[in-house]
Structure formats: structure tokens, C-alpha cells
């Protein structure tokens, strides 16, 4: 509203785009952090051990990242979260 009052309608679009990118970035960082937690839990045998597999050259938790990505996609497809009717 402040930008519209002084005639800078273009600035509100830039702030909105920046906020959207910030939300997406924070969600991706949270997902990658959770994959590392799953990897450690897999090493401790608290969850299935196949989640502890890491990529040989990059050292990232490959199976845990793929598993979490698929779970997030399935939740978004099949569950109606944040629907405003």
C-alpha cells in the first residue's frame, strides 16, 4: 500500500516477487536439511537403512532427498491444503 500511495506500483511487484522467491528458497533449504536428518537416522537404524545412502562423488544423501521430494509431491497432489473456497 505504501508504494501505491506514492505512485510506485512497480515496486510492489518487485517486493512481491522477492518475497515469493524467499519463501521457495526457505522451503528448499528446509527440505534439504530434513534429508540430512533422515540420512543420520538411517545410519542409526531408526528408519530404514537405505535412506542412509550417500552419493559417492558429492556426498549428499541421495535416497533421502529423493524420498522426501516424492513425499512432498504426493502430499501436494492428494491433500487439499490451504484451499480457500
C-alpha distances in whole Angstrom, upper triangle without the diagonal:
4,5,5,6,9,10,10,9,12,11,8,11,13,12,12,16,16,15,18,20,20,21,24,25,25,27,29,30,31,33,35,36,37,39,41,41,43,45,46,47,49,51,52,53,50,49,51,52,51,47,49,50,48,48,51,50,46,47,44,44,44,45,43,40,41,42,38,37,39,38,34,35,37,35,32,34,36,34,31,28,25,25,23,25
4,5,5,7,9,9,9,12,10,9,12,13,12,13,16,17,16,19,21,21,22,25,26,26,28,30,31,32,34,36,36,38,40,42,42,44,46,47,48,50,52,53,54,51,50,52,53,52,49,50,51,49,49,52,50,46,47,44,45,45,47,44,41,43,43,40,38,41,40,36,37,39,37,34,37,39,37,34,31,28,29,27,29
4,5,5,6,5,6,8,7,6,10,11,10,12,15,15,15,18,20,20,22,24,25,26,28,30,31,32,34,36,36,38,40,41,42,44,46,47,48,50,52,53,54,52,50,52,53,52,48,49,50,48,48,50,48,45,46,43,44,45,46,44,40,42,43,39,38,40,40,36,36,39,37,34,36,39,37,34,32,28,29,27,30
4,5,5,6,5,9,9,8,11,13,12,13,16,17,18,19,22,22,23,26,27,28,30,32,33,34,36,38,39,40,42,44,44,46,48,49,50,52,54,55,56,54,52,54,55,54,50,51,52,50,50,53,51,47,48,45,46,46,48,45,42,43,44,41,39,41,41,37,37,39,38,34,36,39,37,34,32,28,29,26,28
4,6,8,9,12,12,11,14,16,15,16,19,20,20,23,25,25,26,29,30,31,32,35,36,36,39,40,41,42,45,46,47,49,51,52,53,55,57,57,58,56,55,57,58,57,53,54,55,53,53,56,54,50,51,48,49,50,51,48,45,47,47,44,42,44,44,40,40,43,41,38,40,42,40,37,34,31,31,29,31
4,6,8,11,10,11,14,15,15,17,20,20,21,23,25,25,27,29,30,31,33,35,36,37,39,41,42,43,45,47,48,49,51,52,53,55,57,58,59,57,56,58,58,57,54,55,55,53,53,55,53,50,51,48,49,50,51,49,46,47,48,45,43,45,45,41,41,44,42,39,41,44,42,39,37,33,34,32,34
4,6,9,9,10,13,14,15,16,18,20,21,22,24,25,27,29,30,31,33,35,36,37,39,41,42,43,45,47,48,49,51,53,54,55,57,58,59,57,56,57,58,57,53,54,55,53,52,55,53,49,50,48,49,49,50,48,45,46,47,44,42,44,44,41,40,43,41,38,40,43,41,38,36,33,33,31,33
4,5,6,7,9,10,11,13,15,16,17,19,21,22,24,25,26,28,30,31,32,34,36,37,38,40,42,43,44,46,48,49,50,52,54,55,56,54,53,54,55,53,50,51,51,49,48,51,49,45,47,44,45,45,47,45,42,43,44,41,39,41,41,38,37,40,39,36,38,40,39,36,34,31,31,30,32
4,5,6,7,9,10,11,13,15,16,17,19,21,22,24,25,26,28,30,31,32,34,36,37,38,40,42,43,45,46,48,49,50,52,54,55,52,51,52,53,51,48,49,50,48,47,50,48,44,46,43,44,44,45,43,40,41,42,39,37,39,39,35,35,38,36,33,35,37,36,33,31,28,28,27,28
4,6,5,7,9,10,11,13,15,16,17,19,20,22,23,25,26,28,29,31,32,34,35,37,38,40,41,43,44,46,47,49,51,52,53,51,49,50,51,49,46,47,47,45,44,47,45,41,43,40,42,41,43,41,38,39,40,37,35,37,37,34,33,36,35,32,34,36,35,33,31,28,29,27,29
4,5,5,6,9,10,11,12,14,15,16,19,20,21,23,25,26,27,29,31,32,33,35,36,38,39,41,42,44,45,47,49,50,51,49,47,49,50,48,45,46,46,44,43,45,43,40,41,39,40,40,42,40,36,38,39,36,34,36,37,33,33,36,34,31,33,36,35,33,30,27,28,27,30
4,5,5,6,9,10,10,12,14,15,17,19,20,21,23,25,26,27,29,30,32,33,35,37,38,39,41,43,44,45,47,48,49,47,46,47,48,47,43,44,45,43,42,45,43,40,41,38,39,39,40,38,35,36,37,34,32,34,34,30,30,33,32,29,31,33,32,29,27,24,25,24,26
4,5,5,6,9,10,11,12,14,15,17,18,20,21,23,24,26,27,29,30,32,33,35,37,38,40,41,42,44,46,47,48,46,44,45,46,45,41,42,43,41,40,43,41,38,39,36,37,37,38,36,33,34,35,32,30,32,32,28,28,31,30,27,28,31,30,28,26,23,24,23,25
4,5,5,6,9,10,11,12,14,16,16,18,20,21,22,24,26,27,29,30,32,33,35,36,38,39,41,42,44,46,47,45,43,44,45,43,40,41,41,39,38,41,39,35,37,34,35,35,37,35,31,33,34,31,29,31,32,28,28,31,30,27,29,32,31,29,27,24,26,25,28
4,5,5,6,9,10,10,12,14,15,16,18,20,21,23,24,26,27,29,30,32,33,35,36,38,39,41,43,44,45,43,41,43,44,42,39,40,40,38,38,40,39,35,36,33,34,35,36,34,31,32,33,30,28,31,31,27,27,31,29,26,29,31,30,28,25,23,24,24,27
4,5,5,6,9,10,11,13,14,15,17,19,20,21,23,25,26,27,29,31,32,33,35,37,38,39,41,43,43,41,40,41,42,40,37,38,39,37,37,40,38,35,35,32,33,33,34,32,29,30,31,28,26,28,28,24,25,28,26,23,25,28,26,24,22,19,21,20,23
4,5,5,6,9,10,11,12,14,16,17,18,20,21,23,24,26,27,29,31,32,33,35,36,38,40,41,42,40,38,39,40,38,35,36,36,35,34,37,35,32,33,30,31,31,32,30,27,28,29,26,24,26,27,23,23,26,25,22,24,27,26,25,22,20,22,22,25
4,5,5,6,9,10,10,12,14,15,16,18,20,21,22,24,26,27,29,30,32,33,35,36,38,39,41,39,37,39,39,38,34,35,35,33,33,35,34,30,31,28,29,30,31,29,26,27,29,26,24,27,27,23,24,27,26,23,26,29,27,26,23,21,23,24,27
4,5,5,6,9,10,11,12,14,15,17,19,20,21,23,25,26,27,29,31,32,33,35,37,38,39,37,35,37,38,36,33,34,35,33,33,36,34,31,31,28,29,29,31,28,25,27,28,24,23,25,25,21,22,25,24,21,24,26,25,23,20,18,20,21,24
4,5,5,6,9,10,11,13,14,16,17,19,20,21,23,25,26,27,29,31,32,33,35,37,37,35,34,35,36,34,31,32,33,31,31,34,33,29,30,27,27,27,28,26,23,24,25,22,20,22,22,19,19,22,21,18,20,23,22,21,18,16,18,19,22
4,5,5,6,9,10,11,12,14,15,17,18,20,21,23,25,26,27,29,30,32,34,35,36,34,32,34,34,33,29,30,30,28,28,31,29,26,27,24,25,25,26,24,21,22,24,21,19,22,22,18,19,22,21,19,21,24,23,23,20,19,21,22,25
4,5,5,6,9,10,11,12,14,15,16,18,20,21,23,24,26,27,29,30,32,33,35,33,31,33,33,32,28,29,30,28,28,31,29,26,26,23,24,25,26,24,21,23,24,20,19,22,22,19,20,23,22,20,23,25,24,23,20,19,22,23,26
4,5,5,6,9,10,11,12,14,15,17,19,20,21,23,25,26,27,29,31,32,33,31,29,31,32,30,27,28,29,27,28,31,30,26,26,23,23,24,25,22,19,21,22,18,17,20,19,16,17,20,18,16,19,22,20,20,17,15,18,20,23
4,6,5,6,9,10,11,12,14,15,17,19,20,21,23,25,26,27,29,31,31,30,28,29,30,28,25,26,26,25,25,28,27,23,24,21,21,21,22,20,17,18,19,16,14,17,17,13,14,18,17,15,18,20,19,19,17,16,19,20,24
4,5,5,6,9,10,11,12,14,16,17,19,20,21,23,25,26,28,29,30,29,27,28,29,27,24,24,25,23,23,26,25,21,21,18,19,20,21,19,16,18,19,16,15,18,18,15,16,20,19,17,20,23,22,22,20,19,22,24,28
4,5,5,6,9,10,11,12,14,16,17,18,20,21,23,24,26,27,29,27,25,27,28,27,23,24,25,23,23,27,26,22,22,19,19,20,21,18,16,18,19,15,15,18,18,15,17,20,18,17,21,23,22,22,19,18,22,23,27
4,5,5,6,9,10,11,12,15,15,17,19,20,21,22,25,26,27,25,23,24,25,24,21,22,23,22,22,26,25,22,21,18,17,18,19,16,13,15,16,12,12,15,14,11,13,16,15,14,17,19,18,18,16,16,19,21,25
4,5,5,6,9,10,11,13,14,15,17,19,20,21,23,25,26,24,22,23,24,22,19,20,20,19,19,22,22,18,18,15,15,15,16,14,11,13,14,11,10,13,14,11,13,16,16,15,18,20,20,21,18,19,22,24,28
4,5,5,6,9,10,11,13,14,16,17,19,20,22,23,24,23,22,23,23,22,18,19,20,18,19,22,21,17,17,14,14,15,17,14,11,14,16,12,12,16,16,14,16,19,18,18,21,23,22,23,21,21,24,27,30
4,6,5,6,9,10,11,12,14,16,17,18,20,21,22,21,19,21,22,21,17,18,19,18,20,23,23,19,18,15,14,16,16,13,11,14,14,11,12,15,14,12,15,17,16,16,20,21,20,21,19,19,23,25,29
4,5,5,6,9,10,11,12,15,15,16,19,20,21,19,17,19,19,18,14,16,17,16,17,21,21,17,17,13,12,13,13,10,8,10,11,7,8,11,11,9,12,15,14,14,17,19,18,20,18,19,22,25,29
4,5,5,7,9,10,11,13,14,15,17,19,20,19,17,18,18,17,13,14,15,13,14,17,17,14,13,9,9,10,12,9,7,10,11,9,9,13,13,12,15,17,17,18,20,22,22,24,22,23,26,29,32
4,5,5,7,9,10,11,13,14,16,17,19,17,16,18,18,18,14,14,15,14,16,19,19,16,14,11,10,13,14,10,9,13,13,11,12,16,15,14,17,19,19,20,23,24,23,25,23,24,27,30,33
4,5,5,6,9,10,10,12,14,15,16,15,13,15,16,15,12,12,15,14,16,20,21,17,15,12,10,12,12,8,8,12,11,8,11,13,12,12,15,17,16,18,20,21,21,23,21,22,26,29,32
4,5,5,6,9,10,10,13,14,15,14,12,13,13,12,9,9,11,11,13,16,17,14,12,9,7,8,9,5,5,9,8,7,9,12,12,12,15,17,17,18,21,22,22,24,22,24,27,31,34
4,5,5,6,9,10,11,13,14,14,13,14,13,13,10,9,11,10,12,15,16,13,11,8,6,10,10,7,8,12,12,11,13,16,15,16,19,20,20,22,24,26,25,28,26,28,31,34,37
4,5,5,6,9,10,11,12,11,11,13,13,13,10,10,12,13,16,18,20,17,14,12,9,12,12,9,10,14,13,11,14,17,15,16,19,20,20,22,25,25,25,27,25,27,30,33,36
4,5,5,6,9,10,10,9,8,9,10,10,7,7,10,11,15,17,19,17,14,12,8,11,9,6,9,11,10,9,13,14,13,15,18,18,18,21,23,23,23,26,24,27,30,33,36
4,5,5,6,9,10,10,9,10,8,9,6,4,7,8,12,14,16,14,11,9,6,9,8,6,9,12,11,11,14,16,16,17,20,21,21,23,25,26,26,29,28,30,33,36,39
4,5,5,6,9,9,9,11,10,11,9,7,10,11,14,16,18,16,13,12,9,12,12,10,13,15,14,14,17,19,19,20,23,24,24,26,28,29,28,31,29,32,35,38,41
4,5,5,6,5,6,8,8,11,8,8,11,13,17,19,21,20,16,15,12,14,13,10,13,16,14,14,17,19,17,19,22,22,22,25,27,27,27,30,28,31,34,37,40
4,5,5,6,5,6,5,7,5,5,8,11,15,17,20,18,15,14,10,12,10,9,13,14,13,14,17,18,17,19,22,22,22,25,27,27,27,30,29,32,35,38,41
4,5,8,8,9,6,9,8,6,9,11,14,16,19,18,14,14,11,14,13,12,15,17,16,17,20,21,20,23,25,26,26,29,30,31,31,34,33,35,38,41,44
4,6,8,9,8,11,11,9,12,14,18,20,22,21,18,17,14,17,16,14,17,20,18,18,22,23,22,24,27,27,27,30,32,31,31,34,33,35,38,42,45
4,5,6,6,10,10,9,12,15,19,20,24,23,19,18,15,17,15,14,17,19,17,18,21,21,20,23,26,25,25,28,30,30,30,33,32,35,38,41,44
4,7,8,11,10,11,14,17,20,23,25,24,21,19,16,18,15,13,17,18,16,16,20,20,19,21,24,23,23,26,28,27,27,30,29,32,35,38,41
4,6,9,7,9,12,15,19,21,24,23,19,18,14,15,12,11,14,15,12,13,17,17,15,18,21,20,20,23,25,24,24,28,27,30,32,36,38
4,6,6,8,10,14,17,19,23,22,19,17,13,14,11,10,14,14,12,14,17,16,15,19,21,20,21,24,25,24,25,29,28,31,34,37,40
4,5,5,8,11,15,16,20,19,16,15,12,13,10,10,14,14,13,15,18,18,18,20,23,22,23,26,27,27,28,31,31,34,36,40,42
4,5,6,9,12,14,18,17,15,14,10,10,7,8,12,12,10,13,16,15,16,19,20,20,22,24,25,26,27,30,30,33,35,39,41
4,6,8,11,14,17,16,13,11,8,8,5,5,9,9,8,10,13,13,13,16,18,18,19,22,23,24,25,28,27,30,32,36,39
4,6,10,12,15,14,11,10,7,8,7,7,10,12,11,13,16,17,17,19,21,22,23,25,27,27,28,31,30,33,35,39,42
4,7,9,12,12,9,9,6,6,6,8,10,11,12,14,16,17,18,20,21,22,24,26,27,28,29,32,31,34,36,40,43
4,6,9,8,5,5,4,5,7,9,10,11,13,14,16,17,19,20,22,23,25,26,28,29,30,33,32,34,37,40,43
4,6,6,5,5,6,6,9,11,11,12,14,16,16,18,20,21,22,24,26,27,28,30,31,34,33,35,38,41,44
4,6,6,8,10,9,12,14,15,16,18,20,20,22,24,25,26,28,30,31,32,34,35,38,37,39,41,45,47
4,6,8,11,11,14,16,16,17,20,21,21,23,25,26,27,29,31,31,33,35,36,38,37,39,42,45,48
4,6,9,9,13,14,13,15,18,18,18,21,23,23,24,27,28,29,30,33,33,36,34,36,39,42,45
4,7,8,12,12,12,14,17,17,18,20,22,23,24,26,27,28,30,32,33,35,34,36,38,41,44
4,6,9,9,8,11,13,13,14,17,18,19,20,23,24,25,27,28,29,31,30,32,34,38,41
4,6,6,6,9,10,11,12,14,16,17,18,20,21,23,24,26,27,29,28,30,33,36,39
4,6,5,6,9,10,11,12,14,16,17,18,20,21,23,24,26,28,27,30,32,36,38
4,5,5,6,9,10,11,12,14,15,16,18,20,21,22,24,27,26,29,31,35,37
4,6,5,6,8,10,10,12,14,15,16,18,20,21,22,25,24,26,29,32,35
4,5,5,6,9,10,11,12,14,15,17,18,20,21,23,22,25,27,30,33
4,6,5,6,9,10,11,12,14,16,17,18,20,22,22,24,27,30,33
4,5,5,6,9,10,11,12,14,15,16,18,21,20,23,25,29,31
4,5,5,6,9,10,10,12,14,15,16,19,18,20,23,26,29
4,5,5,6,9,10,11,12,14,15,18,17,19,22,25,28
4,5,5,6,9,10,11,12,14,17,17,20,21,25,27
4,5,5,6,9,10,11,11,15,14,18,19,23,25
4,5,5,6,9,10,10,13,12,15,17,20,23
4,5,5,6,9,10,12,12,15,16,20,22
4,5,5,6,8,11,12,15,16,20,22
4,6,5,5,8,9,12,14,17,19
4,6,6,7,7,10,11,15,17
4,6,8,10,12,12,16,18
4,7,9,13,13,16,17
4,6,9,10,14,15
4,7,6,10,11
4,6,9,12
4,6,10
4,6
4
